[in-house]
Amino acid sequence: MAVSEKWWRQPVLLELDGIGDYSVVRNTREAAEVLLDRWPTHEGAAYKAAIRMCRYVLNGEQPADYAREDFIAAAVEAYIHVDESRPPVS
């Protein structure tokens, strides 16, 4: 059975791959993929909470925007800049 993406109300724009190189994460599935495949560290309480929340959301146990909140907290913990001053880019 396919799991839906669980779209967020507001995408997250983060500087993941270096200064000035922004990525847009629009939903919980994208967040889980970024956390597992592109995140600089797989340690930390916020990182682990974000992984857990993505799983809960994808299983339909929590609202999608809970994963967004935990994803942003994991970014802060990993010193990844989240830019809320610019509109997301495609």
Secondary structure, 3 states (H helix, E strand, C coil): CCCCCCEEEEEEEEECCCCCCCEEEEEHHHHHHHHHHCCCCCCCHHHHHHHHHHHHHHCCCCCHHHHHHHHHHHHHHCCCEECCCCCCCC
